[in-house]
Amino acid sequence: MTGSRANRPVRASRLAALMAAPLLLTAPLSDAWAQAPDAAAPTALAPATPPPATQPIALQPPAALAPPRALKPQAPATAAPPQADQVQARPAPGSASGGEPGVQVDTLEKVDPETAGVIGPDEGGLGFNLWQGADRAYVSALMAELPVRAPSPVMRALMRRLLLTAAQPPMAAAKPDQGGSADAAKGKPVSLITLRVQQLAAMGDVSGVGDLLAAIPGSITDPALLQVEANARFLANDNARACGITAREIQAGAGAYWQKAMIFCQILAGEPEKAEIGISMLNELGAKDPAFYALSDRLLGGTTGELTTVAEADGLLLAMARAAKAPLPADATRSNRPGVLRAIAVNPNVGPDIRLEAAERAEAAGALDTEALRQLYSSVSFDPGDLNRSLSRAEEIGGPVARALLYHSALSQTVPTAQAEIIDKALKIAVNEGRYGAAARVFHPLVSKIPPSADLLWFAPDAVRLMLSTDDPTGAEAWFKLLQASALFQDDSRDLLIRTTPLVRLVGTMGLENEPRDLSVWWRSVAAEKDAARRAALLYALLDGLGEDVPLDAWRAIGPVTGHTAANMVHPALWFRLLAVTDKVMAWTAEREARETAATAQTLLDTPQTAPVEDLQREAQLGTTDVLPVPAVSEETVLPPHRGEVILMVLAALGDGGTARVEASVLRQAVISLRAIGLDQEAHDLALEAALAAGL
């Protein structure tokens, strides 16, 4: 909804052509390497010279095959020193050591790969000192449990920025029995760069995986990272490059994943005998994977294998299913991994109902473009009878199919009123099913073409909500002005305008006069509705978190409320640590502001003055005196400590359910904590997203 969520410029990566690589079923694998586009290939993946045509083609890696190379990180200027093979030349007085006279050559330290990142402060990065004050073990634990499946664009954008930011890694805490020396800590720490790549892959962020891998200095040799890359390539149907990585890893005596991947690659390369030998070896080793064996049998021409479940499918398994043209069972959408859901959504061999369900969830998690979801809606065929009674039929069937039906119907309408009625029904069904965000993004282009008019006053509140949720403040203002103009003369319009109070308060202002801001008036207009107390409590909690004044009378008006809400509670250890660290950051900020205020006051006292400060400033602006204006406080931005730790704890507290399934008290604290570390806009975005998801 803000610049923080805009697409950030990223450099070329080794996954740049993931979606362009063809599916190779008959070409030998060595030919596939040689034919791969050079622009997208890793630096060290040079094309191999194909063997003579008279010789059998064996599945062996090309001579030039080496670990995929990565680009250098683009960290801030003070972020990390250059690599050891780089030198710095600088003029020096007197003699110099080596080289030309007057030039001193220094050898610099190697870059720490864990500082790697692709976004700095100017691209939305969160600061090179992101992990200042944080404990490495705690950061690793929270990062490993990031809510990567949350259907929340705000949470996803924050996670992506966190994982892609170039930053100094956190320090390991010292053990008490080692004299306070952190260096004495035993055991190899968890690789944060590996965790970051793995979590980007879990988010289904294929481009993010490629960008971060490309930013790691030197050659990548970590099997975990290479498996993430191979799996991402399989997910994106880039089998040629995935098999290139597999060929190298299988020579190093890799584990079961690489053995299965090698069998698949041998089948693609037209080497069924070798694939069957590999399958026999897996059976002898006792490897249990019915889905893998079923798909292998199908790819080898068998007919007995049947795919019964892919609930835990990964990129390799889904690539095999696509190559075998095997239909996926209904439980395919039970997976909560966005990348897997995206692969199911774009698989033409899957039934439309399964594809639609996977596509909506993948889009909500940010793994699928909204336009791809629109195209999938358009590709579904419906009976003319269903289209003629789309409103009642959608109410009957519900779910993604209902939204696809209404999208078809809305596209065919030429009367704005009829089109608005269809969209209104789709949005209401989506709210009840927890899919409002995706529905709003899908229907936004249609709503943006509907001109606000007196005939559509009833639709104006929904249009304002949709425009705000899709980061279209201009469109929201147009419909809001329509409500305001009509409210001057019609009571019905006045009631509709009052219902926009929550959004007006959360956004801060629409930039217009006479906005409805009285919470008591709003409550009286909605008090009789279902779940009114729950929505009011959420609104008041969010406003309080944003620093807005919520009178005690507003809480009292909700009425006597007893008992408890049924919800998953945040673990006390996480909750109280979040509260404590947030308080610590606030104290740090208050102390810094006090020092700045004192410094400014001292500057004023030390400046010779013959007139009041205001008079001197006015005279300086008018040119009637030579006295300079009072110096302003430095504009240098100092980021608070514990910034990354607070973000991780906020995301963990919100959880995989996203903003639509979190208690009001948790959302309030999330907003407060984000504001404490300087992420005010992200706090407002989070609050607005939660309010819209709740139907406010």
JOQUIQUI-V241082 format. One record per residue. N is the residue number from 1. SS is DSSP state (H for helix, E for strand, C for the rest). BURIAL is I if it has 16 or more other C-alpha atoms within 10 Angstrom, else O. D_CENTER is the distance of its C-alpha to the mean C-alpha in Angstrom with 1 decimal. Layout:
BEGIN
((N SS BURIAL D_CENTER) (N SS BURIAL D_CENTER))
END
This chain:
BEGIN
((1 C I 13.3) (2 C O 14.0) (3 H O 14.0) (4 H I 11.2) (5 H I 8.9) (6 C O 11.0) (7 C O 10.6) (8 C O 11.9) (9 C O 14.9) (10 C O 14.8) (11 C I 17.9) (12 C I 19.4) (13 C I 18.4) (14 C I 20.2) (15 C I 17.9) (16 C I 18.5) (17 C I 20.7) (18 C I 19.0) (19 C O 19.5) (20 C O 23.0) (21 C I 24.8) (22 C O 27.4) (23 C I 28.1) (24 C I 31.3) (25 C I 33.6) (26 C O 36.9) (27 C O 36.6) (28 C I 37.3) (29 H I 34.3) (30 H I 36.1) (31 H I 36.4) (32 H I 32.8) (33 H I 32.0) (34 H I 34.6) (35 H O 33.4) (36 C I 29.7) (37 C O 28.7) (38 H O 29.3) (39 H O 26.5) (40 H I 23.8) (41 C I 25.7) (42 C I 25.2) (43 C I 27.9) (44 C O 30.0) (45 C I 29.8) (46 C I 32.9) (47 C I 34.5) (48 C I 37.3) (49 C O 40.8) (50 C O 41.5) (51 C O 44.5) (52 C O 47.7) (53 C O 47.9) (54 C O 50.7) (55 C O 48.9) (56 C O 46.5) (57 C I 42.9) (58 C O 41.5) (59 C I 37.9) (60 C O 37.9) (61 C I 35.5) (62 C I 36.7) (63 C O 38.6) (64 C O 36.0) (65 C I 33.1) (66 C I 31.6) (67 C I 28.3) (68 C I 25.5) (69 E I 25.6) (70 C I 22.8) (71 C I 22.8) (72 C I 23.3) (73 C I 20.6) (74 C I 20.4) (75 C I 20.4) (76 C I 22.2) (77 C O 25.9) (78 C O 26.6) (79 C I 23.8) (80 C I 25.6) (81 C O 29.0) (82 C I 29.6) (83 C I 30.6) (84 C O 34.1) (85 C O 35.3) (86 C O 34.6) (87 E O 37.4) (88 E O 37.8) (89 E O 41.0) (90 E O 42.4) (91 E O 45.9) (92 C O 48.0) (93 C O 51.5) (94 C O 54.3) (95 C O 53.9) (96 C O 50.8) (97 C O 50.0) (98 C O 50.0) (99 C O 49.1) (100 C O 50.6) (101 C O 52.5) (102 C O 50.5) (103 E I 47.1) (104 E I 45.6) (105 E I 43.2) (106 E O 40.8) (107 E O 38.7) (108 C O 35.3) (109 C O 33.2) (110 C O 30.6) (111 C I 26.9) (112 C O 25.2) (113 H I 22.5) (114 H I 20.3) (115 H I 20.1) (116 C I 18.5) (117 C I 15.5) (118 C I 14.8) (119 E I 14.1) (120 C I 16.8) (121 H O 17.6) (122 H O 18.3) (123 H I 15.0) (124 C I 12.9) (125 C I 13.5) (126 C I 14.3) (127 C I 17.8) (128 C I 19.7) (129 C I 21.1) (130 C I 17.8) (131 C I 19.5) (132 C I 22.9) (133 C O 24.7) (134 C I 22.4) (135 E I 23.9) (136 H I 22.6) (137 H I 23.3) (138 H O 21.5) (139 H I 18.4) (140 H I 18.6) (141 H O 19.1) (142 H I 16.2) (143 H I 13.8) (144 H O 15.2) (145 C O 14.5) (146 C I 10.9) (147 C I 10.1) (148 C I 7.7) (149 C I 9.5) (150 C I 9.1) (151 C I 9.5) (152 C I 8.2) (153 H I 6.4) (154 H I 7.4) (155 H I 6.4) (156 H I 2.6) (157 H I 3.9) (158 H I 6.3) (159 H I 5.3) (160 H I 4.6) (161 H I 7.7) (162 H I 9.4) (163 H I 9.5) (164 H I 10.5) (165 E I 12.9) (166 C I 16.5) (167 C I 18.2) (168 C I 21.4) (169 C I 20.8) (170 C I 22.2) (171 E I 25.8) (172 C I 27.2) (173 C I 29.3) (174 C I 33.0) (175 C O 35.0) (176 H O 37.9) (177 H O 40.5) (178 H O 39.7) (179 C O 41.0) (180 C O 37.6) (181 C O 36.7) (182 H O 33.1) (183 H O 34.3) (184 H O 36.4) (185 C I 33.7) (186 C O 34.3) (187 C O 31.9) (188 C O 29.3) (189 C O 26.0) (190 C O 22.8) (191 C O 21.1) (192 H I 18.0) (193 H I 17.2) (194 H I 17.5) (195 H I 15.3) (196 H I 12.5) (197 H I 13.0) (198 H I 13.5) (199 H I 10.3) (200 H I 8.3) (201 H I 10.9) (202 H I 10.5) (203 C I 7.0) (204 C I 9.0) (205 C I 7.7) (206 H I 11.4) (207 H I 11.5) (208 H I 9.6) (209 H I 12.1) (210 H I 14.9) (211 H I 14.2) (212 H I 14.2) (213 H I 17.2) (214 H I 18.9) (215 H I 18.8) (216 C I 20.5) (217 C I 24.2) (218 C I 26.8) (219 E I 27.0) (220 C I 24.6) (221 C O 26.8) (222 C O 24.7) (223 H O 25.0) (224 H O 21.8) (225 H I 19.8) (226 H I 22.0) (227 H I 21.4) (228 H I 17.6) (229 H I 18.4) (230 H I 21.1) (231 H I 19.1) (232 H I 16.3) (233 H I 19.3) (234 H I 21.0) (235 H I 18.0) (236 C I 18.0) (237 C I 21.8) (238 C I 22.6) (239 H I 25.4) (240 H I 27.6) (241 H I 25.4) (242 H I 24.3) (243 H I 28.0) (244 H I 28.8) (245 H I 26.7) (246 H I 28.4) (247 H I 31.8) (248 H I 31.5) (249 H I 30.1) (250 H I 32.8) (251 H O 35.5) (252 C O 34.3) (253 C O 35.1) (254 C O 31.5) (255 C O 30.8) (256 H O 30.5) (257 H O 27.2) (258 H I 28.7) (259 H I 31.9) (260 H I 30.4) (261 H I 28.4) (262 H I 31.7) (263 H I 33.5) (264 H I 31.1) (265 H I 31.5) (266 H I 35.2) (267 H I 35.3) (268 H I 33.4) (269 C I 35.9) (270 C I 38.9) (271 C I 40.0) (272 H I 40.5) (273 H O 43.1) (274 H I 40.9) (275 H I 38.1) (276 H I 40.7) (277 H O 41.9) (278 H I 38.4) (279 H I 38.0) (280 H O 41.4) (281 H O 40.4) (282 H I 37.2) (283 H O 39.5) (284 H O 42.0) (285 C O 39.4) (286 C O 38.5) (287 C O 34.9) (288 C O 33.8) (289 C O 31.4) (290 H O 33.0) (291 H I 30.2) (292 H I 30.5) (293 H I 34.2) (294 H I 34.3) (295 H I 32.1) (296 H I 34.1) (297 H I 37.3) (298 H I 36.2) (299 H I 35.2) (300 C I 38.7) (301 C O 40.4) (302 C O 41.0) (303 C O 41.1) (304 C O 41.2) (305 C I 37.6) (306 C I 35.5) (307 C I 31.7) (308 C O 31.7) (309 C O 28.3) (310 C I 24.9) (311 C O 23.1) (312 C O 21.9) (313 C I 21.6) (314 C I 19.9) (315 H I 19.5) (316 H I 23.2) (317 H I 24.5) (318 H I 22.7) (319 H I 24.0) (320 H I 27.4) (321 H I 27.3) (322 H I 26.4) (323 H I 29.2) (324 H I 31.6) (325 C I 30.8) (326 C I 30.7) (327 C I 29.6) (328 C I 27.1) (329 C I 28.3) (330 H O 27.0) (331 H O 25.2) (332 H I 22.7) (333 H I 20.2) (334 H O 20.7) (335 C I 18.1) (336 C I 14.8) (337 C I 13.0) (338 H I 10.6) (339 H I 12.1) (340 H I 15.5) (341 H I 15.1) (342 H I 14.3) (343 H I 17.4) (344 H I 19.5) (345 H I 18.6) (346 C I 19.8) (347 C I 22.8) (348 C O 26.0) (349 C I 28.0) (350 C I 26.2) (351 C O 27.7) (352 H I 26.3) (353 H O 25.6) (354 H I 23.6) (355 H I 21.6) (356 H I 21.0) (357 H I 19.8) (358 H I 17.4) (359 H I 16.2) (360 H I 15.5) (361 H I 13.5) (362 H I 11.5) (363 H I 11.0) (364 H I 10.1) (365 C I 7.4) (366 C I 6.2) (367 C I 8.4) (368 C I 11.3) (369 C O 12.4) (370 H I 14.2) (371 H O 17.3) (372 H O 17.4) (373 H I 17.5) (374 H I 20.3) (375 H O 22.2) (376 H I 22.1) (377 H I 23.5) (378 H O 26.1) (379 H O 27.1) (380 C O 28.3) (381 C O 32.0) (382 C O 33.7) (383 C O 37.3) (384 H O 39.0) (385 H O 40.0) (386 H O 36.5) (387 H I 35.6) (388 H O 38.7) (389 C O 37.8) (390 H I 34.0) (391 H I 33.7) (392 H O 35.8) (393 H I 34.5) (394 H I 30.9) (395 H O 31.9) (396 H O 33.6) (397 H O 31.0) (398 C I 27.7) (399 H I 24.4) (400 H I 22.5) (401 H I 25.9) (402 H I 27.1) (403 H I 24.3) (404 H I 25.1) (405 H I 28.8) (406 H I 28.2) (407 H I 26.2) (408 H I 29.2) (409 H I 31.6) (410 H I 29.9) (411 H O 29.9) (412 H O 33.6) (413 C O 34.6) (414 C O 36.3) (415 C O 37.3) (416 H I 34.7) (417 H O 35.8) (418 H O 35.5) (419 H I 32.1) (420 H I 30.9) (421 H O 32.4) (422 H I 30.5) (423 H I 27.1) (424 H I 28.0) (425 H I 28.8) (426 H I 25.5) (427 H I 23.5) (428 H I 25.8) (429 H I 25.4) (430 H I 21.6) (431 H I 21.8) (432 H O 24.1) (433 C O 21.9) (434 C I 18.7) (435 C I 17.2) (436 H I 17.8) (437 H I 14.4) (438 H I 14.6) (439 H I 18.3) (440 H I 18.2) (441 H I 16.0) (442 H I 18.4) (443 H I 21.5) (444 H I 20.7) (445 H O 22.7) (446 H O 25.6) (447 H I 25.7) (448 H O 25.6) (449 C O 28.8) (450 C O 30.6) (451 C O 32.9) (452 C I 33.2) (453 C O 36.8) (454 H O 39.1) (455 H O 39.0) (456 H I 35.3) (457 H I 35.5) (458 H O 34.5) (459 H I 31.2) (460 H I 30.4) (461 H I 28.5) (462 H I 26.2) (463 H I 25.7) (464 H I 24.9) (465 H I 22.2) (466 H I 20.7) (467 H I 20.9) (468 H I 19.3) (469 H I 16.3) (470 C I 15.8) (471 C I 16.3) (472 C I 19.9) (473 H I 22.2) (474 H O 25.1) (475 H I 25.2) (476 H I 24.9) (477 H I 27.8) (478 H I 30.0) (479 H I 29.9) (480 H I 30.3) (481 H I 33.4) (482 H I 34.8) (483 H I 34.7) (484 H I 36.2) (485 H O 39.0) (486 H I 39.9) (487 H I 39.8) (488 C O 42.7) (489 C O 45.0) (490 C O 43.6) (491 H O 42.9) (492 H O 40.5) (493 H I 38.3) (494 H I 38.6) (495 H I 37.3) (496 H I 34.3) (497 H I 33.6) (498 H I 33.9) (499 C I 31.1) (500 C I 28.7) (501 H I 29.4) (502 H I 26.3) (503 H I 24.1) (504 H I 26.5) (505 H I 26.5) (506 H I 22.7) (507 H O 22.2) (508 C O 25.1) (509 C O 27.2) (510 C I 27.4) (511 C O 29.8) (512 C O 32.7) (513 C O 35.7) (514 C O 36.8) (515 C I 33.4) (516 C I 33.7) (517 C I 32.7) (518 C O 35.2) (519 H I 33.5) (520 H O 36.8) (521 H O 37.5) (522 H I 34.1) (523 H I 34.7) (524 H O 38.1) (525 H O 36.7) (526 H I 34.3) (527 C O 36.1) (528 C O 37.7) (529 C O 34.5) (530 C O 32.9) (531 C O 30.4) (532 H I 31.3) (533 H I 31.6) (534 H O 28.2) (535 H I 26.5) (536 H I 28.8) (537 H I 28.0) (538 H I 24.2) (539 H I 25.0) (540 H I 27.4) (541 H I 25.1) (542 H I 22.3) (543 H I 25.0) (544 H I 26.5) (545 H I 23.3) (546 C I 23.0) (547 C O 26.6) (548 C O 28.2) (549 C O 31.7) (550 C O 31.9) (551 C O 35.7) (552 H O 37.0) (553 H O 38.7) (554 H I 35.5) (555 H I 34.7) (556 H O 38.3) (557 H O 38.3) (558 C I 35.9) (559 C O 38.9) (560 C O 39.8) (561 C O 36.9) (562 C O 37.5) (563 C O 36.0) (564 C O 32.5) (565 C O 29.3) (566 C O 28.2) (567 C O 24.8) (568 C O 23.1) (569 C O 23.8) (570 C I 21.8) (571 C O 23.8) (572 H O 26.4) (573 H O 25.8) (574 H O 22.2) (575 H I 23.1) (576 H O 26.1) (577 H O 24.5) (578 H I 21.8) (579 H I 24.7) (580 H O 26.8) (581 H I 24.3) (582 H I 23.4) (583 H O 27.1) (584 H I 27.6) (585 H I 25.2) (586 H I 26.9) (587 H O 30.3) (588 H O 29.3) (589 H I 28.3) (590 H O 31.5) (591 H O 33.6) (592 H O 32.2) (593 H O 32.8) (594 H O 36.3) (595 H O 37.1) (596 H O 36.0) (597 H O 38.2) (598 H O 41.1) (599 H O 40.7) (600 H I 40.8) (601 H O 43.8) (602 H O 45.6) (603 H O 45.1) (604 H O 46.7) (605 H O 49.6) (606 H O 50.2) (607 C O 50.3) (608 C O 53.9) (609 C O 54.1) (610 C O 57.1) (611 C O 55.3) (612 C O 52.5) (613 H O 49.0) (614 H O 48.3) (615 H O 51.5) (616 H I 50.9) (617 H I 47.4) (618 H O 49.0) (619 H I 51.9) (620 H I 49.6) (621 H O 47.7) (622 H O 51.1) (623 C O 52.5) (624 C O 55.4) (625 C O 54.9) (626 C O 53.9) (627 C O 52.0) (628 C O 48.2) (629 C O 45.6) (630 C O 44.3) (631 C O 41.6) (632 C O 38.1) (633 C O 35.8) (634 C O 33.7) (635 C O 30.5) (636 C O 28.9) (637 C O 25.6) (638 C O 25.7) (639 C I 22.6) (640 C I 23.3) (641 C I 23.2) (642 C I 21.0) (643 H I 18.0) (644 H I 15.6) (645 H I 17.5) (646 H I 17.1) (647 H I 13.3) (648 H I 13.4) (649 H I 16.1) (650 H I 14.6) (651 H I 11.5) (652 H I 14.2) (653 H I 16.4) (654 H I 14.2) (655 C I 13.6) (656 C I 12.5) (657 C O 14.3) (658 C I 12.0) (659 H I 13.8) (660 H I 16.3) (661 H I 17.9) (662 C I 18.3) (663 C I 21.7) (664 H I 22.6) (665 H O 23.6) (666 H I 20.3) (667 H I 18.5) (668 H I 21.3) (669 H I 20.9) (670 H I 17.1) (671 H I 18.0) (672 H I 21.0) (673 H I 19.3) (674 H I 16.6) (675 H I 19.6) (676 H I 21.6) (677 C I 19.5) (678 C O 19.5) (679 C I 16.1) (680 H I 18.2) (681 H I 16.2) (682 H I 13.0) (683 H I 15.6) (684 H I 17.1) (685 H I 13.9) (686 H I 13.3) (687 H I 17.0) (688 H I 17.2) (689 H I 14.5) (690 H I 16.4) (691 H I 19.7) (692 H I 19.0) (693 H I 17.8) (694 C I 21.1) (695 C I 23.1) (696 C I 24.2))
END
